[in-house]
Amino acid sequence: MRLRLIKTYVTKHYGQELAINREVSLSRQKRKESNLWQRRFWEHLIRDEGDFALHCDYIHYNPVRHGLCTNPQDWQFSSIHRFIAQGIYPQNWGRDGSPEIPQGIGDE
């Protein structure tokens, strides 16, 4: 209930400012939905260091995959900048093509 109230308030007061500048699918149009909120979410328990690394790769490359930027480093809201500064990722990570992300990562 609390999240529904928060989403309703944000949508009514800031929806136009926050909406992603992309076409709304026919499915969403039928339900009178915008592109601001995801319909549902999935949870995933991180199993080990390798699983954590794969999910970080997925998260950091996602803005590129969805056409929001050309390189992961171009997405100003990403934690990739911190990962690069800490030496976790090399400076050019993801610029030469998408990282290998196994099937199922991000589909939870």
DOGU-664824 format. One line per field, with one value per residue (C-alpha): residue number from 1; residue in one letter; y, z, x. Coordinates in steps of 0.5 Angstrom, whole numbers, plus 500, padded with zeros to 3 digits. Layout:
// residues N
pos	(NUM:...)
code	(a:...)
v	(Y:...)
w	(Z:...)
u	(X:...)
***
This chain:
// residues 108
pos	(1:2:3:4:5:6:7:8:9:10:11:12:13:14:15:16:17:18:19:20:21:22:23:24:25:26:27:28:29:30:31:32:33:34:35:36:37:38:39:40:41:42:43:44:45:46:47:48:49:50:51:52:53:54:55:56:57:58:59:60:61:62:63:64:65:66:67:68:69:70:71:72:73:74:75:76:77:78:79:80:81:82:83:84:85:86:87:88:89:90:91:92:93:94:95:96:97:98:99:100:101:102:103:104:105:106:107:108)
code	(m:r:l:r:l:i:k:t:y:v:t:k:h:y:g:q:e:l:a:i:n:r:e:v:s:l:s:r:q:k:r:k:e:s:n:l:w:q:r:r:f:w:e:h:l:i:r:d:e:g:d:f:a:l:h:c:d:y:i:h:y:n:p:v:r:h:g:l:c:t:n:p:q:d:w:q:f:s:s:i:h:r:f:i:a:q:g:i:y:p:q:n:w:g:r:d:g:s:p:e:i:p:q:g:i:g:d:e)
v	(500:505:504:505:511:514:512:515:521:521:520:526:531:529:524:529:531:524:520:516:520:513:511:507:500:498:494:500:504:499:499:507:506:511:508:511:505:498:493:488:487:480:479:475:472:473:467:468:473:471:472:479:481:478:482:488:488:487:493:497:495:496:503:502:496:500:505:511:512:509:507:505:511:516:514:519:516:509:507:505:511:509:502:505:510:504:500:494:496:498:505:503:497:496:501:495:491:488:484:477:476:469:468:469:474:480:476:474)
w	(500:502:495:491:495:493:486:485:488:484:478:479:481:477:472:466:468:470:464:460:453:449:446:450:448:446:452:457:452:453:461:461:464:462:462:469:473:472:472:477:480:481:487:487:492:490:491:491:489:481:481:484:479:473:476:477:469:468:471:469:461:462:460:453:452:452:448:453:452:448:453:460:463:459:464:469:474:474:480:474:476:483:481:476:481:486:480:480:473:468:465:458:461:456:451:446:446:451:457:456:461:461:460:466:469:470:468:476)
u	(500:506:509:503:502:509:508:502:504:511:507:502:507:513:511:512:519:521:518:523:523:521:515:510:508:501:500:501:497:491:492:493:500:506:513:515:514:516:510:513:519:523:528:534:539:546:549:557:562:561:554:555:560:555:549:554:556:548:546:552:551:543:543:547:543:536:539:540:547:553:558:556:561:556:550:551:547:551:555:560:564:565:567:572:575:576:580:574:573:578:577:574:570:564:566:569:562:557:560:558:552:549:542:538:542:537:531:529)
***
